[in-house]
Amino acid sequence: MIKPQVFADHDAVSQRAAQWLVEGLREKPNALLCLATGATPVQTYQRLAERRAAEPALISRCHVLNLDEWGSLAMDDPAACGYSLRTTLVAPLGLADRYLEFDGQAVDPQAECARVGGWLKLHGPIDLCVLGLGLNGHLGFNEPAESLQPHAHVAELSQASLAHAMLRERAVRPSYGFTLGMADLMQSRRVMLLVTGAAKQESLRRTLSGRITTQFPASLLQLHPDVTLLCDKAALS
Ligand code: GLP
């Protein structure tokens, strides 16, 4: 049973989340990090990046993998997941040569998934996996469905994903996404799920309800042996 750790607000969650990453990296400096984007973890990554001056060795050996990407978006599109992670964490920490992301504009999307899957096979399993919670329970772009996919794949996007704030400015919405699969996430040694804001109340309730269903992918985290769930008071109904 996952027991959420509840904090006063988003800032406090971000502070603790950054600390979780710091502790994980101290324990295993050559860790593989898998990082979600979206609004929730941005401040966590900024706080981690701020640690560089005080503790440069902390991030000198780790690898970073971006969890998911919007299909058809250019890598330098500000709405792209990779763009977000590169600007908040990868560039400030000088991690470019130890970082991998899906190319949203890959000509052959299946081959792109095979490329990322192959890289994960080489560098994995994931040691520290930071996840955000989709309003519909998605993790990455593992969307609610009758069955879920284990590894990197091209995903059909749900209405909830297409309504995501990252795409707000875009006239043309992507019709598909790239994401690591549920087995990739479940095989992570440690997972941290971040949930903040009143809009996530129902999603958090379903994550913790005890009912495990592919129609709400985050509920599968209840089967994982090492999940840290950090939330703020607003998200906890
Ligand atoms: C997006 C991304 C996920 C992200 C989630 C939550 O669609 N595909 O990687 O974790 O939805 O986003 P937010 O933190 O903005 O609520």
Residues whose N, C-alpha, C, O or C-beta is under 5 A from the ligand:
A	BS01	GLP	A36 T37 G38 A39 T40 D68 L131 G132 L133 G134 G140 F141 S161 H164
